[in-house]
Each structure stands twice: as structure tokens, then as C-alpha cells.
Amino acid sequence: MISEHAIIDSSAIISANVSIGPWAFIGPNVVIGEGTIIGPHVVIENNTTIGKNNQIFQFSSVGTAPQDVNYKGEPTKLEIGDNNVIREYSTVSRGSAKNGLGTTKIGNNNYLMAYTHIGHDCVLGNHIIMVNYSGLSGHVTVHDAANIGAYAGVHQFCHIGASSFIGRATYISKDVLPYLMISGYDAATCGINVVGLRRRGFSAEAIDIIRKAYKIIFRSGFVVAQALDELLQLVPSCNELTPMIEMLRATERGIVR
């Protein structure tokens, strides 16, 4: 059902079985996929593509201009996949024109709780949870099944590894390797996310090897090159280490320790 009080631009494309609540605003060049529910007073500004079966709750602002002082009104985009939940008062910015990217991307099956913020040019994978008041600065990449606690903040250009767990009110200024738990305002590692790995179906053997990898990287005193040599010896028995090794090699900001 589309409320008679919703404000919908003539260029917007609304698929079948979409619900739009009263006083929602749907701007130009917005595409909304089948089965999506848009709550009352939601603003979807422009150049935003939303997939199927999403829920966007009241007073959220989606597809708004990037919070970037260098933004000059370029036609940037926001792309949202399927089966996402965006709760009350959340904000999701379009991309900026920096580096020619111009697109913020959110994958599938993510849950963004109330008052969360996704900055411009962020890229989110699938099955991510962001708890109330957590926020991502611009150009942050969050990999699948990461969990970001309430009030946590992530510095621009950081990478948050798959199945990692960021504790409440933690400030992240460097990359977080996959599978880790990070806690404290100054962000320190405190082990691997065993509960999250079990929920994702990791075997006990894989978890044991990931635990060994954690000790090699953070508790052995090795420099990165030495740690990588040790980790490569474990890969044949645990392919799950590959994302950890790839991020360790690629990091430009360094890693949270």
C-alpha cells in the first residue's frame, strides 16, 4: 500500500507490493524493489537503488548528499541490496566524487539498528549488524557478518574484517583483521570471535587453527613478514585463513593490535 500522503517524484520507479507510509519522501531517480516497506516520514533523497524485501523504518534518511566539504553536487549514488533492515533515524549517505567512485554500497541481509550512520563511499557486505549509534566514516569497507557494537566509530578508509566483533564505544582507526574481537575505546584485540564463527558454521578444527593464527600475529613478537610466513604454512589445512592473510598483506593503515 502506498499512502496518499507520501510524496513521490515522477521519475521514481516503484515495484510491485511496495509499501510506503504517510509523509515519506521518495526523490528523483529512486528505484525501490518488490516487497520493500518504507515507513512514515522516511526520506530517500535521490539516485538510490533499493532491492527486494527491505524494511526502512520511520524518520530514516537514505541516499542523502555525502557529508563532504568538497562535494559540489555531482550525481553520485547509493545501492542497497535485498532483505536489509534499516531502523529508526538511521542515515545513509550517497557516494562522493572523490577518486571517481561515487557510490555507497550495502549488500544483503544486513541489520542497521536505530541511529546508525553509513558515510559516503562505504561498502558493506552481507549479514552485518550495526548496533544503535554506531557509525562509519567515509570510504569504510565492512566485510560479511561483522558485528559493530553500540556507539562504536570507524575512521575513514578502514577495513573491518569478516566475522569480526567490535565492542561497545570502541574507536577504530586501523584495519581489523577477520575473526577478531576488538574492545576498549583505544581498540585492542582480545581474542577471536568464537561465538560468531560457530554461528557461521566454522568447524572446531578451523577455529583452533584461527586461534593459532591469532597467537602468531599478536602474541609471538613476529613482525608482519615473519607472521605471514608462519600463516602460509597453516593455509593448506585451513582455507579460512586466506582472508586474514590477504588483509594483512593489503593494509595501508596498519592493523588494530
Protein Blocks (a to p, Z undefined) as FASTA:
>chain_A
ZZfkbccdfkbccdehiacdehiacdehiacdehiacdehiacfbhpacdehiacdehia
ehiacddfkbghiacdddddehiacdehiacddddfehhlopacddehiacdehiacdeh
iacdehiacdehiacdehiacdehiacdehiacdehiacdehiacdehiacfbdcdehia
cedjkopaebjafklmmmnopafklmmmmmmmmmmmmmnopafklmmmmmmmmmmmomkl
mmmmmmmmmpmnbpaZZ
